[in-house]
Amino acid sequence: AQSVTQPDIHITVSEGASLELRCNYSYGATPYLFWYVQSPGQGLQLLLKYFSGDTLVQGIKGFEAEFKRSQSSFNLRKPSVHWSDAAEYFCAVGAGNTDKLIFGTGTRLQVFP
Amino acid sequence: GAVVSQHPSWVICKSGTSVKIECRSLDFQATTMFWYRQFPKQSLMLMATSNEGSKATYEQGVEKDKFLINHASLTLSTLTVTSAHPEDSSFYICSAARDSSYNSPLHFGNGTRLTVT
């Protein structure tokens, strides 16, 4: 069965520092991978997605993610974090041949000035 | 961009009563809508998938008779929590897609916080 693991429950960084949020997935075929961001009490906003092609994917708000098949990973990165990036980040994998998504447990990002 | 409106944003109800949550796609027709439940500091758990005009498909372990889902039109899906109990208190989120392909992005509502007293 498909699964997603986000090893880091909580990450704290200083504003302006670089960021990497980890995501590992388990899926037998080529996965469809997503990163979403959730602000407190809000729904989810899509940051970026990977279906095929270039393994380095650019998203909104200056985020990027790299698909590494050999490591079953899809880590999210940002070179310089802004205070407004503080939120919960979810990695998700597409479940089979449907459009259902399996979400990881999330990583809460805290940004200090 | 595509907008999904979820209403109400929060609701408090007494144990034993029923609560209806609406999910509307405001500027596009949503063939498929999804309902999720999110416990505090946890991930989203898919409850069911609803397709316009047909019965919802529930995930394993989700009680169909307790969580009634109706997708009567291409712009509206409703989730009714029947005979709510305190353990049903949670954050419920819907998402909508134009079609069922991966190229059709999911648009999420802002969620509904349900508190059952």
Chai-1 contact restraints between the chains, C-beta under 6 A:
chainA,res_idxA,chainB,res_idxB,connection_type,confidence,min_distance_angstrom,max_distance_angstrom,comment,restraint_id
A,Y32,B,Y102,contact,1.0,0.0,6.0,A-B,restraint_1
A,Q42,B,N110,contact,1.0,0.0,6.0,A-B,restraint_2
A,G43,B,I93,contact,1.0,0.0,6.0,A-B,restraint_3
A,G43,B,F108,contact,1.0,0.0,6.0,A-B,restraint_4
A,G43,B,G109,contact,1.0,0.0,6.0,A-B,restraint_5
A,G43,B,N110,contact,1.0,0.0,6.0,A-B,restraint_6
A,G43,B,G111,contact,1.0,0.0,6.0,A-B,restraint_7
A,L44,B,F108,contact,1.0,0.0,6.0,A-B,restraint_8
A,L46,B,P105,contact,1.0,0.0,6.0,A-B,restraint_9
A,G94,B,Y102,contact,1.0,0.0,6.0,A-B,restraint_10
A,D99,B,S100,contact,1.0,0.0,6.0,A-B,restraint_11
A,K100,B,L46,contact,1.0,0.0,6.0,A-B,restraint_12
A,F103,B,S43,contact,1.0,0.0,6.0,A-B,restraint_13
A,F103,B,L44,contact,1.0,0.0,6.0,A-B,restraint_14
A,T105,B,S43,contact,1.0,0.0,6.0,A-B,restraint_15
A,G106,B,S43,contact,1.0,0.0,6.0,A-B,restraint_16
